[in-house]
Every structure is written in C-alpha cells, then in structure tokens.
Amino acid sequence: MSFQTPITIKGTLDKIQENKYLIPAIQREFVWKSMQIEKLFDSLINDYPIGSFLFWEVKEPKNYKFYEFIKKYDQRETNHNHEISLTDNREVIAILDGQQRLTALYIGLLGTYTEKLPYYRWDNPKAFPDKYLCLNLLEKNDDEIEEDTSKYEFKFCSKKEIEKRDNKNFWFKVGDILKLGSIYDITRKCIEIFKEYPDEIIKNASDKLSKLHNVIYNKPIINYYLEEENNLDKVLNIFLRVNSMGTKLNYSDLLLSIATAQWGEKRDAREEINNLVDELNRIGDGFDLDKDFVLKAALYLTKKIKNIRFKVDNFKKENMDLIEENWDNIANSLDITLKLLKSFGYNKDNLSAYTPVLPVALYILENNIDYKIINHSSFNEDRELIKEWIIKSTLKRIFTGSENTAKIVRDIVLENGENLFPLKKIKEKLKMIPGRTINFSEEEVESLLDYGYYNEGTFSILQLLYPNLDYRNKFHIDHIYPKSKFNQKYLKKQNVDFSQLYDSNYLANLQLLEGNQNIEKSNKEFKDWLEENFSKEEKKEYFKKNYIPTNIDFTFENYNEFLLARDQLLLKQLKKILLEKE
C-alpha cells in the first residue's frame, strides 16, 4: 500500500461517471443525511481537510462483484446501489474507505437528495420534492462565526425554493459550477444575474463561486492510499480495520467464497448456506434472512469457537471444519427457532432485528430441544420467557453497535444449568452494562406511544398489549379509525377539518384483529362496525380487551379525543407490564 499523488474532485467525478471508480460488495450502503453533505461542502470551501481515502486497484474485476455510486437519493426507496456488469476485464478502482464522502460529492454536484418535508404525510406526493444542493450567493460571510457553525450557507433546495429570490437569498445550484469553465465565465455569470445589484454584491458572489470552482477543478484534495495487491484476505482485513464498529458489513458473498474453499468434499458450503437461507425465509409468512445472518449464526452456534466476531480471521480452516461438523445441528436449531417465532406471530414485516434470535437457537441446540417447544404444554414457561426476550431485546435494540453484547448473552446460555431459557440471568447481567439493559424506564415506556403503523417494533408492543391471543392464527394490525377515511374529500362531508386531525398511524389507533375479521371490517367507520357486529354486552367485552375508552362518541369529529384517551389506557397497561414486573 502506498500514498498516491492527490487528485481533484472534478477528476474523481469523471472517473465515477466512467465507472472506473466502483463500490465493492463489502461496502455498506449510503447512510449520510442531507445536513452531512451540506457540512462536507462547507468544509471544502473553507479549505478544511476532509480526510484521506483508501482505494483498491482490482486487476481482474470479473472475479468480484461491484456496484455503481448512488446519484439520486430518495428517502422512499431502499437506495440500494445498482450492481454493474463489467463487459471487459479492464482494471478498476474499488473504494475501501471514503465511499460515503465520495457519494456525498457525487450527489451534491450531479444528483439530488429527496426526503420528506416536515409536517407532510408520507402518502402525500408533495411531501417528497427533489432537492438540489445550493449555495446562497447573498449570504454575507462573518469572520467571527463560532466554531462548528457553517461559514457558507449550503442547503438542499427544491426548484420552488431556488426560484424564490429576495434580498437575502439567491440559491445557486452547486452542480451548475460544472458549467462554468473559467473565472471569466464566473464573473460574467455574476454580472448577468446580479445586474441590478451593487458592485459589492457582484464581487461577493463572484468570490464565492470562484472559491467553489477552484476547490472542485484545481485543488488536488482527494488524498488517497492505493492497495495494489489483489489478495482478497488482505483486502477484507484492511476493510475491517478502517471501517467503524457496529456497521453492518455486507461482505457475506466474499466470506462465502472463503468458506466454500475450506469445506471438505462432502458438502458444498455455498449450496448448503443458500439452501438454508431459502428454507428459513419460506417459514410461515416469510422472513428476510440473508447469508450474513446464517454465517454469523454458524459462528455463534458452534460451541467450540470462542471468538464469534464476524471477521475474516474467524473463517479460518480450523473454524470452518468445526462449522461443517456442526452444520446439521445449526440448521435444525435455526429451523425450530424460526418456526417458534412464527407461532408468536412474527414474520419479515414485524421482526425488527435478527440477532436476538441467536441466543434462542443456541439454547435449543445446547439442550437438544425438538419441535415440541413450539406448542407442547410442557414448554409453556419456556415459550413465555423466550417471547419476553424477543420482544424486549428488539424494542430496546440492545445489540445495536455492540458485538460484545451478543458474546455476553451467548456465555450465559452456554453456562446455564437450568432447564429454562435463562432470561433472569441475562437481565441481571445486562443490567450492569450501561445502555444494554432490557428493563424499561418510565420515560422509555412513555416513548412507546410514539410508535406507529410503519415503525419497526410496533407489532412487539401490540404483543405486550394482547398477550392472550393465539398467534398461530393470523392477526393483522388494524387501524381502528380506518386509514382510508383520512382524506380531505371524505371528511369534508362529515364537517370535519382534515388538517386538525392527528395522524391515523399512531399506536393509539391500532389494534390486533384476526385476519378474516379485519378483512370483514375493511374500511368501515369504527362506529358503524361496532353497531353491526357487537351486542351491548359484547361491546363491553371488546372495549375491555382492546383498551377502548367508553365515554366517547366514535365519530371522526371526536377522533383526537379518542386518541388521547386511548393513549392513557395503553400507557397504564404498558407501565403495568414493563415496570411493575421489573
């Protein structure tokens, strides 16, 4: 590895557009917020350093998988990078460190950033205008600006915002600097757009654009190291070293190649792992597992492997032999575990994290537990403990950003001498680790009310509120006041001001209904549905089971009142469940 002659931003962008600079499969996806991109450009124009980069010269790229850079970011999309099919075997440069910054430069200069406007509903198309990175040419510089405050005003603006101009704002699309080839072009442009302004304004704007032009075209500020050795093991190790902990590293395809090469002749690692992923994802209504999960599970569930960190060094020949030897047990315990979770009502749409699944699978494997745990009465207590573990660990996100937590829980399961899932011991241990307890504070319980229909974890909260349902039957998350009625046209007929209603997706407007019952309810108004389906006595029972306030007329006019009243009923029950037991 050697330090190379720095290059300009313009030169870097050209290579990205020519697909000479690509993103390797091991890289994570783009995660920067719009404010981070704005800050990066402010740093550039202020001549602040933006860090060095690490590139990898790939001499035979057809042997690997690569992706293009994202040009147009859209919050509504998954924003996966598109895989690129290389038609020849020419050398390419893979970005090992710095892809977030390079993508930010690419979006800022040549693309758009689309995110929801505040206060707009997600289903409103006007909530997601395409925005371009802009520089305010009328913003005056202040030499005494405090540290960490942007000296220049960069902002992502919609076309509407760009067109709106006044004495304090003139938003210049940063990407248009690429159309201005020289300082002469810049000066002429400023004279043209500010012809009715004082000379001072023209000079100030010209100075800003000249500085921006210089940093893009002339300054060699992309400082980078180049790894020229095409040794995959070395490259993966480098990548692991330079990337921060806690970020999901999508390099399972590359690790799978290593595993395939080191397994014996009896099994094909790639085939076994791919088949297991497919089989697990077909359970019930389906899960969303990937090769990453199965490879991590292989380490986690193999007792003789001490170091379970998901890194190249742990996929050495010795460990791969142990995994191959243990493979049938691994596959079987995962199958039982996912079918158990299916009986709890979980699927790909409502299981918000998969790491909590691993201690359960390990417990099943180590205790030789078979499929009876799914519904046999002798496992009633075990099931309740496991369900509580899954609900609380996913809601508290205790594994986020920490590999060590998974190791701590693993050790407790392996050391457990009882015949029950060791939830009590896990609680006691995690309580001593800052930020890792699965116990809830009063403030955390109150925050659960902010969950909504589209939030990860909402189903788990509803499980707490509906503990006696048989989740082997299919239950839907139902809007009590039907979501489809929350539109201006319909509510105007009811003499209700749509703009004054709280959002329909809040937890307090959600309940669990058996699938067929939910289909029958469809989009009927809550008040009408009650009258059609429940007698007076049945209503009382329904209200009690579903935490429905009884002193309200269930019209849309009273929706806000209903929501606030049910909030309090839900909060009381959640506090009873999550606080009084701890």
Secondary structure, DSSP 8 states (H G I E B T S, - for coil): -EE---B-HHHHHHHHHTT-EEEETTS------HHHHHHHHHHHHTT-----EEEEEES-GGGS-EE----EEETTS-----B---SS---EEEEEE-HHHHHHHHHHHH-EEE---TT--TT-GGG---BEEEEESS----TT--TTS-SS-EEEE-HHHHH---SS--EEEGGGGGG--SHHHHHHHHHHHTTTS-HHHHHHHHHHHHHHHHHHHT---B-EEEE----HHHHHHHHHHHS-TTS----HHHHHHHHHHHS-SS--HHHHHHHHHHHHHTSTT-----HHHHHHHHHHT-TT-----SSGGGGSHHHHHHHHHHHHHHHHHHHHHHHHHHHTT--TTT---STTHHHHHHHHHHTT--GGGGT-GGGHHHHHHHHHHHHHHHHHTTTTT-SHHHHHHHHHHHH--SSS--HHHHHHHHTTSTT------HHHHHHGGG-BTTSTTHHHHHHHH-TTS-TTS-EEEEESS-GGG-SHHHHHHTT--GGGS--TTBGGGEEEEEHHHHHHHTT--HHHHHHHH--HHHHHHHHHHHT--SSS--SGGGHHHHHHHHHHHHHHHHHHHHTTT-
